[in-house]
Amino acid sequence: MPNTELRFCIAQFAPQWHDIHASLCDLQVLLNERIADESVGDENVCQLLLLPEMFASGFSMHPEKFAESPQGEISQAVSVLALEHRLNILAGVAQSVEQTEGRREFYNRALYWAQTGTLKHSYSKQRLFAYAGENRIYNAGEQNRSFQIECAGQSLRAAVFICYDLRFPELFRQLAREVEIVFVLANWPSSRQTHWRTLLKARAIENQCFVVGVNRVGEDKNGLHYAGGSVVFNANGDCLLDCQQEPWSEFSISVAELQRQVAQQRQEFPFLEDL
């Protein structure tokens, strides 16, 4: 089996507030700058693009102004980008679902597109941030499940969570045994940056898997500042990448090495068997 390199490309994207079209244009420019035409399909350049929570709108309590149906502009545009650049893409998006009598339900979701442009996984945030009133505006997801990231004939078993979910370790425990890597997409303000890093590291240690936190940068229209700080922790809790405030960072590891580290950590210290 080939020792396939999996390169994560982390875009600490600063959304255009409530302006999906402008945000998508910014994303297209960013990809054109970072991924040259000759790199399309080159497995050594970028395999998986990671974008923060609500990357195209910002974390807003007014989804009626921007949330789309699952077949909306964001989904169509990201699908095209995935196919065009031969990228797996994991991104946070606000979506709406039409109910009876024209009523709309809103969801804070993480979506995963394969390199073919096909949507392969959807997760709705389970723990809504009551401090900001998110629980009054959005509907919570009821469950989570793992999914496969395919990379040149090899695959990783993964899970994704969204921002406030990070404070609830029981959610991670539910999937710990079946995953090798967990992604957390967030709009995590700089005022609580220490919590962000500490909790991500804790989730990696206690679940003995890789954890990748993806945060945004810049300021939103609520006056909140975001300092990025996207990080990669391995199954031992060692920090392998700290993006700080860089708008774009890359991290690569072979699929085989990632799987080996997880398996070795769980074999040497079989804590998960005591759950």
Contacts in CASP RR format, 6 or more apart in sequence:
PFRMAT RR
TARGET T0000
AUTHOR 0000-0000-0000
METHOD contacts of the structure
MODEL  1
MPNTELRFCIAQFAPQWHDIHASLCDLQVLLNERIADESVGDENVCQLLL
LPEMFASGFSMHPEKFAESPQGEISQAVSVLALEHRLNILAGVAQSVEQT
EGRREFYNRALYWAQTGTLKHSYSKQRLFAYAGENRIYNAGEQNRSFQIE
CAGQSLRAAVFICYDLRFPELFRQLAREVEIVFVLANWPSSRQTHWRTLL
KARAIENQCFVVGVNRVGEDKNGLHYAGGSVVFNANGDCLLDCQQEPWSE
FSISVAELQRQVAQQRQEFPFLEDL
1 154 0 8 1.000
1 256 0 8 1.000
2 152 0 8 1.000
2 154 0 8 1.000
3 254 0 8 1.000
3 255 0 8 1.000
3 256 0 8 1.000
3 257 0 8 1.000
4 43 0 8 1.000
4 151 0 8 1.000
4 152 0 8 1.000
4 153 0 8 1.000
4 154 0 8 1.000
4 254 0 8 1.000
4 255 0 8 1.000
4 256 0 8 1.000
5 43 0 8 1.000
5 44 0 8 1.000
5 47 0 8 1.000
5 252 0 8 1.000
5 253 0 8 1.000
5 254 0 8 1.000
5 255 0 8 1.000
6 47 0 8 1.000
6 48 0 8 1.000
6 149 0 8 1.000
6 151 0 8 1.000
6 156 0 8 1.000
6 252 0 8 1.000
6 253 0 8 1.000
6 254 0 8 1.000
6 255 0 8 1.000
6 258 0 8 1.000
7 43 0 8 1.000
7 44 0 8 1.000
7 45 0 8 1.000
7 46 0 8 1.000
7 47 0 8 1.000
7 48 0 8 1.000
7 250 0 8 1.000
7 251 0 8 1.000
7 252 0 8 1.000
8 47 0 8 1.000
8 48 0 8 1.000
8 50 0 8 1.000
8 212 0 8 1.000
8 232 0 8 1.000
8 250 0 8 1.000
8 251 0 8 1.000
8 252 0 8 1.000
9 34 0 8 1.000
9 35 0 8 1.000
9 46 0 8 1.000
9 47 0 8 1.000
9 48 0 8 1.000
9 49 0 8 1.000
9 50 0 8 1.000
9 87 0 8 1.000
9 248 0 8 1.000
9 249 0 8 1.000
9 250 0 8 1.000
10 50 0 8 1.000
10 212 0 8 1.000
10 214 0 8 1.000
10 230 0 8 1.000
10 241 0 8 1.000
10 243 0 8 1.000
10 248 0 8 1.000
10 249 0 8 1.000
10 250 0 8 1.000
10 251 0 8 1.000
11 27 0 8 1.000
11 30 0 8 1.000
11 49 0 8 1.000
11 50 0 8 1.000
11 51 0 8 1.000
11 52 0 8 1.000
11 55 0 8 1.000
11 247 0 8 1.000
11 248 0 8 1.000
12 52 0 8 1.000
12 214 0 8 1.000
12 215 0 8 1.000
12 216 0 8 1.000
12 217 0 8 1.000
12 228 0 8 1.000
12 229 0 8 1.000
12 230 0 8 1.000
12 243 0 8 1.000
12 245 0 8 1.000
12 246 0 8 1.000
12 247 0 8 1.000
12 248 0 8 1.000
12 249 0 8 1.000
13 23 0 8 1.000
13 26 0 8 1.000
13 27 0 8 1.000
13 30 0 8 1.000
13 51 0 8 1.000
13 52 0 8 1.000
13 55 0 8 1.000
13 216 0 8 1.000
13 217 0 8 1.000
13 247 0 8 1.000
14 216 0 8 1.000
14 217 0 8 1.000
14 218 0 8 1.000
14 226 0 8 1.000
14 247 0 8 1.000
15 23 0 8 1.000
15 54 0 8 1.000
15 55 0 8 1.000
15 56 0 8 1.000
15 57 0 8 1.000
15 58 0 8 1.000
15 216 0 8 1.000
15 220 0 8 1.000
16 22 0 8 1.000
16 23 0 8 1.000
16 26 0 8 1.000
16 56 0 8 1.000
17 57 0 8 1.000
17 58 0 8 1.000
17 60 0 8 1.000
17 220 0 8 1.000
17 221 0 8 1.000
18 57 0 8 1.000
18 58 0 8 1.000
18 60 0 8 1.000
18 62 0 8 1.000
18 65 0 8 1.000
18 66 0 8 1.000
18 221 0 8 1.000
19 57 0 8 1.000
19 66 0 8 1.000
20 56 0 8 1.000
20 57 0 8 1.000
20 66 0 8 1.000
20 68 0 8 1.000
20 73 0 8 1.000
20 74 0 8 1.000
21 73 0 8 1.000
23 55 0 8 1.000
23 56 0 8 1.000
23 57 0 8 1.000
24 56 0 8 1.000
24 73 0 8 1.000
24 74 0 8 1.000
24 77 0 8 1.000
27 51 0 8 1.000
27 55 0 8 1.000
27 56 0 8 1.000
27 81 0 8 1.000
28 81 0 8 1.000
30 247 0 8 1.000
30 248 0 8 1.000
31 49 0 8 1.000
31 81 0 8 1.000
31 85 0 8 1.000
34 46 0 8 1.000
34 248 0 8 1.000
35 45 0 8 1.000
35 46 0 8 1.000
35 85 0 8 1.000
35 87 0 8 1.000
39 45 0 8 1.000
39 46 0 8 1.000
40 84 0 8 1.000
40 85 0 8 1.000
40 86 0 8 1.000
41 85 0 8 1.000
41 86 0 8 1.000
43 151 0 8 1.000
43 152 0 8 1.000
46 85 0 8 1.000
46 87 0 8 1.000
46 250 0 8 1.000
47 87 0 8 1.000
47 88 0 8 1.000
47 151 0 8 1.000
48 87 0 8 1.000
48 88 0 8 1.000
48 89 0 8 1.000
48 90 0 8 1.000
48 149 0 8 1.000
48 151 0 8 1.000
49 85 0 8 1.000
49 87 0 8 1.000
49 88 0 8 1.000
49 89 0 8 1.000
49 90 0 8 1.000
49 91 0 8 1.000
50 90 0 8 1.000
50 91 0 8 1.000
50 183 0 8 1.000
50 185 0 8 1.000
50 212 0 8 1.000
50 214 0 8 1.000
50 230 0 8 1.000
51 89 0 8 1.000
51 90 0 8 1.000
51 91 0 8 1.000
51 92 0 8 1.000
51 185 0 8 1.000
51 214 0 8 1.000
52 91 0 8 1.000
52 92 0 8 1.000
52 185 0 8 1.000
52 186 0 8 1.000
52 187 0 8 1.000
52 214 0 8 1.000
52 215 0 8 1.000
52 216 0 8 1.000
53 59 0 8 1.000
53 92 0 8 1.000
53 108 0 8 1.000
53 110 0 8 1.000
53 162 0 8 1.000
53 163 0 8 1.000
53 185 0 8 1.000
53 186 0 8 1.000
53 187 0 8 1.000
53 216 0 8 1.000
54 60 0 8 1.000
54 92 0 8 1.000
54 93 0 8 1.000
54 94 0 8 1.000
54 108 0 8 1.000
54 187 0 8 1.000
55 91 0 8 1.000
55 92 0 8 1.000
55 93 0 8 1.000
55 216 0 8 1.000
56 66 0 8 1.000
56 74 0 8 1.000
56 93 0 8 1.000
57 63 0 8 1.000
57 66 0 8 1.000
57 67 0 8 1.000
57 94 0 8 1.000
58 187 0 8 1.000
58 216 0 8 1.000
58 220 0 8 1.000
59 132 0 8 1.000
59 163 0 8 1.000
59 187 0 8 1.000
59 220 0 8 1.000
60 66 0 8 1.000
60 94 0 8 1.000
60 220 0 8 1.000
60 221 0 8 1.000
60 222 0 8 1.000
61 132 0 8 1.000
61 133 0 8 1.000
61 134 0 8 1.000
61 137 0 8 1.000
62 137 0 8 1.000
63 94 0 8 1.000
63 96 0 8 1.000
63 106 0 8 1.000
63 137 0 8 1.000
63 138 0 8 1.000
64 96 0 8 1.000
64 104 0 8 1.000
64 106 0 8 1.000
66 94 0 8 1.000
67 94 0 8 1.000
67 95 0 8 1.000
67 96 0 8 1.000
67 104 0 8 1.000
67 106 0 8 1.000
68 74 0 8 1.000
68 75 0 8 1.000
68 93 0 8 1.000
68 94 0 8 1.000
68 95 0 8 1.000
68 96 0 8 1.000
69 95 0 8 1.000
69 96 0 8 1.000
69 97 0 8 1.000
69 98 0 8 1.000
70 95 0 8 1.000
70 97 0 8 1.000
70 122 0 8 1.000
74 93 0 8 1.000
75 93 0 8 1.000
75 111 0 8 1.000
75 119 0 8 1.000
78 89 0 8 1.000
78 91 0 8 1.000
78 111 0 8 1.000
78 113 0 8 1.000
79 113 0 8 1.000
79 117 0 8 1.000
79 118 0 8 1.000
79 119 0 8 1.000
80 117 0 8 1.000
81 87 0 8 1.000
81 89 0 8 1.000
82 88 0 8 1.000
82 89 0 8 1.000
82 113 0 8 1.000
82 114 0 8 1.000
82 115 0 8 1.000
82 116 0 8 1.000
82 117 0 8 1.000
83 115 0 8 1.000
83 116 0 8 1.000
83 117 0 8 1.000
86 115 0 8 1.000
87 115 0 8 1.000
88 112 0 8 1.000
88 113 0 8 1.000
88 114 0 8 1.000
88 115 0 8 1.000
88 149 0 8 1.000
88 150 0 8 1.000
88 151 0 8 1.000
89 112 0 8 1.000
89 113 0 8 1.000
90 110 0 8 1.000
90 111 0 8 1.000
90 112 0 8 1.000
90 113 0 8 1.000
90 160 0 8 1.000
90 183 0 8 1.000
90 185 0 8 1.000
91 110 0 8 1.000
91 111 0 8 1.000
91 185 0 8 1.000
92 108 0 8 1.000
92 109 0 8 1.000
92 110 0 8 1.000
92 111 0 8 1.000
92 162 0 8 1.000
92 185 0 8 1.000
93 109 0 8 1.000
93 110 0 8 1.000
93 111 0 8 1.000
94 106 0 8 1.000
94 107 0 8 1.000
94 108 0 8 1.000
94 109 0 8 1.000
94 138 0 8 1.000
95 106 0 8 1.000
95 107 0 8 1.000
95 109 0 8 1.000
96 104 0 8 1.000
96 105 0 8 1.000
96 106 0 8 1.000
96 107 0 8 1.000
97 104 0 8 1.000
97 105 0 8 1.000
97 106 0 8 1.000
97 107 0 8 1.000
98 104 0 8 1.000
99 105 0 8 1.000
105 139 0 8 1.000
106 137 0 8 1.000
106 138 0 8 1.000
106 139 0 8 1.000
107 124 0 8 1.000
107 125 0 8 1.000
107 138 0 8 1.000
107 139 0 8 1.000
107 141 0 8 1.000
108 124 0 8 1.000
108 125 0 8 1.000
108 128 0 8 1.000
108 134 0 8 1.000
108 138 0 8 1.000
108 162 0 8 1.000
109 122 0 8 1.000
109 123 0 8 1.000
109 124 0 8 1.000
109 125 0 8 1.000
109 162 0 8 1.000
110 121 0 8 1.000
110 122 0 8 1.000
110 123 0 8 1.000
110 125 0 8 1.000
110 160 0 8 1.000
110 161 0 8 1.000
110 162 0 8 1.000
110 183 0 8 1.000
110 185 0 8 1.000
111 119 0 8 1.000
111 121 0 8 1.000
111 122 0 8 1.000
111 123 0 8 1.000
112 119 0 8 1.000
112 120 0 8 1.000
112 121 0 8 1.000
112 122 0 8 1.000
112 147 0 8 1.000
112 149 0 8 1.000
112 160 0 8 1.000
113 119 0 8 1.000
113 120 0 8 1.000
114 120 0 8 1.000
114 150 0 8 1.000
115 150 0 8 1.000
120 147 0 8 1.000
120 148 0 8 1.000
121 147 0 8 1.000
121 160 0 8 1.000
123 141 0 8 1.000
123 144 0 8 1.000
123 145 0 8 1.000
123 160 0 8 1.000
123 161 0 8 1.000
123 162 0 8 1.000
124 139 0 8 1.000
124 140 0 8 1.000
124 141 0 8 1.000
124 142 0 8 1.000
125 138 0 8 1.000
125 140 0 8 1.000
125 141 0 8 1.000
125 161 0 8 1.000
125 162 0 8 1.000
125 163 0 8 1.000
125 164 0 8 1.000
125 165 0 8 1.000
126 140 0 8 1.000
126 141 0 8 1.000
126 142 0 8 1.000
126 143 0 8 1.000
126 144 0 8 1.000
126 161 0 8 1.000
126 165 0 8 1.000
126 168 0 8 1.000
126 171 0 8 1.000
127 140 0 8 1.000
127 164 0 8 1.000
127 165 0 8 1.000
127 167 0 8 1.000
127 168 0 8 1.000
127 171 0 8 1.000
128 134 0 8 1.000
128 135 0 8 1.000
128 138 0 8 1.000
128 140 0 8 1.000
128 164 0 8 1.000
129 135 0 8 1.000
129 163 0 8 1.000
129 164 0 8 1.000
134 164 0 8 1.000
144 159 0 8 1.000
144 161 0 8 1.000
144 171 0 8 1.000
144 174 0 8 1.000
144 175 0 8 1.000
145 159 0 8 1.000
145 175 0 8 1.000
146 157 0 8 1.000
146 158 0 8 1.000
146 159 0 8 1.000
146 175 0 8 1.000
146 178 0 8 1.000
146 179 0 8 1.000
147 157 0 8 1.000
147 158 0 8 1.000
147 159 0 8 1.000
147 160 0 8 1.000
148 155 0 8 1.000
148 156 0 8 1.000
148 157 0 8 1.000
148 158 0 8 1.000
149 155 0 8 1.000
149 156 0 8 1.000
149 158 0 8 1.000
149 181 0 8 1.000
151 255 0 8 1.000
154 255 0 8 1.000
154 256 0 8 1.000
155 255 0 8 1.000
156 180 0 8 1.000
156 181 0 8 1.000
156 255 0 8 1.000
156 258 0 8 1.000
156 259 0 8 1.000
157 178 0 8 1.000
157 179 0 8 1.000
157 180 0 8 1.000
157 181 0 8 1.000
158 179 0 8 1.000
158 180 0 8 1.000
158 181 0 8 1.000
158 182 0 8 1.000
158 183 0 8 1.000
159 172 0 8 1.000
159 175 0 8 1.000
159 179 0 8 1.000
159 181 0 8 1.000
159 182 0 8 1.000
159 183 0 8 1.000
160 182 0 8 1.000
160 183 0 8 1.000
160 184 0 8 1.000
160 185 0 8 1.000
161 171 0 8 1.000
161 172 0 8 1.000
161 182 0 8 1.000
161 183 0 8 1.000
161 184 0 8 1.000
161 185 0 8 1.000
162 184 0 8 1.000
162 185 0 8 1.000
162 186 0 8 1.000
163 184 0 8 1.000
163 185 0 8 1.000
163 186 0 8 1.000
163 187 0 8 1.000
163 188 0 8 1.000
165 171 0 8 1.000
165 184 0 8 1.000
166 184 0 8 1.000
166 186 0 8 1.000
166 196 0 8 1.000
166 199 0 8 1.000
166 200 0 8 1.000
166 203 0 8 1.000
167 195 0 8 1.000
167 199 0 8 1.000
169 202 0 8 1.000
169 203 0 8 1.000
169 206 0 8 1.000
172 182 0 8 1.000
172 203 0 8 1.000
172 206 0 8 1.000
172 207 0 8 1.000
173 206 0 8 1.000
173 207 0 8 1.000
173 275 0 8 1.000
175 182 0 8 1.000
176 206 0 8 1.000
176 207 0 8 1.000
176 208 0 8 1.000
176 209 0 8 1.000
176 272 0 8 1.000
176 275 0 8 1.000
177 272 0 8 1.000
177 275 0 8 1.000
179 207 0 8 1.000
179 209 0 8 1.000
180 209 0 8 1.000
180 210 0 8 1.000
180 258 0 8 1.000
180 259 0 8 1.000
180 262 0 8 1.000
181 209 0 8 1.000
181 210 0 8 1.000
181 211 0 8 1.000
181 212 0 8 1.000
181 258 0 8 1.000
181 262 0 8 1.000
182 203 0 8 1.000
182 204 0 8 1.000
182 207 0 8 1.000
182 209 0 8 1.000
182 210 0 8 1.000
182 211 0 8 1.000
182 212 0 8 1.000
183 211 0 8 1.000
183 212 0 8 1.000
183 213 0 8 1.000
183 214 0 8 1.000
184 200 0 8 1.000
184 203 0 8 1.000
184 211 0 8 1.000
184 212 0 8 1.000
184 213 0 8 1.000
184 214 0 8 1.000
185 213 0 8 1.000
185 214 0 8 1.000
186 196 0 8 1.000
186 213 0 8 1.000
186 214 0 8 1.000
186 215 0 8 1.000
186 216 0 8 1.000
187 215 0 8 1.000
187 216 0 8 1.000
187 220 0 8 1.000
187 226 0 8 1.000
188 195 0 8 1.000
188 196 0 8 1.000
188 215 0 8 1.000
188 226 0 8 1.000
188 228 0 8 1.000
189 224 0 8 1.000
189 225 0 8 1.000
189 226 0 8 1.000
190 225 0 8 1.000
190 226 0 8 1.000
190 227 0 8 1.000
190 228 0 8 1.000
191 224 0 8 1.000
191 225 0 8 1.000
193 227 0 8 1.000
193 229 0 8 1.000
196 215 0 8 1.000
196 229 0 8 1.000
197 229 0 8 1.000
197 231 0 8 1.000
200 211 0 8 1.000
200 213 0 8 1.000
200 231 0 8 1.000
200 233 0 8 1.000
201 211 0 8 1.000
201 233 0 8 1.000
201 237 0 8 1.000
201 239 0 8 1.000
203 211 0 8 1.000
204 210 0 8 1.000
204 211 0 8 1.000
204 233 0 8 1.000
204 234 0 8 1.000
204 235 0 8 1.000
204 236 0 8 1.000
204 237 0 8 1.000
205 233 0 8 1.000
205 236 0 8 1.000
205 237 0 8 1.000
206 271 0 8 1.000
207 272 0 8 1.000
208 235 0 8 1.000
208 262 0 8 1.000
208 265 0 8 1.000
208 266 0 8 1.000
208 269 0 8 1.000
208 271 0 8 1.000
208 272 0 8 1.000
209 235 0 8 1.000
209 262 0 8 1.000
210 232 0 8 1.000
210 233 0 8 1.000
210 234 0 8 1.000
210 235 0 8 1.000
210 258 0 8 1.000
210 261 0 8 1.000
210 262 0 8 1.000
211 232 0 8 1.000
211 233 0 8 1.000
212 230 0 8 1.000
212 231 0 8 1.000
212 232 0 8 1.000
212 233 0 8 1.000
213 230 0 8 1.000
213 231 0 8 1.000
213 232 0 8 1.000
214 230 0 8 1.000
215 226 0 8 1.000
215 227 0 8 1.000
215 228 0 8 1.000
215 229 0 8 1.000
215 230 0 8 1.000
216 226 0 8 1.000
216 228 0 8 1.000
217 226 0 8 1.000
217 227 0 8 1.000
217 228 0 8 1.000
217 245 0 8 1.000
217 247 0 8 1.000
218 225 0 8 1.000
218 226 0 8 1.000
219 225 0 8 1.000
219 226 0 8 1.000
220 226 0 8 1.000
227 244 0 8 1.000
227 245 0 8 1.000
228 243 0 8 1.000
228 244 0 8 1.000
228 245 0 8 1.000
229 242 0 8 1.000
229 243 0 8 1.000
229 244 0 8 1.000
229 245 0 8 1.000
230 241 0 8 1.000
230 243 0 8 1.000
230 249 0 8 1.000
231 239 0 8 1.000
231 241 0 8 1.000
231 242 0 8 1.000
231 243 0 8 1.000
232 239 0 8 1.000
232 240 0 8 1.000
232 241 0 8 1.000
232 251 0 8 1.000
233 239 0 8 1.000
233 240 0 8 1.000
234 240 0 8 1.000
234 261 0 8 1.000
235 261 0 8 1.000
235 262 0 8 1.000
235 265 0 8 1.000
235 266 0 8 1.000
236 261 0 8 1.000
236 265 0 8 1.000
240 251 0 8 1.000
240 253 0 8 1.000
241 249 0 8 1.000
241 251 0 8 1.000
243 249 0 8 1.000
266 272 0 8 1.000
END
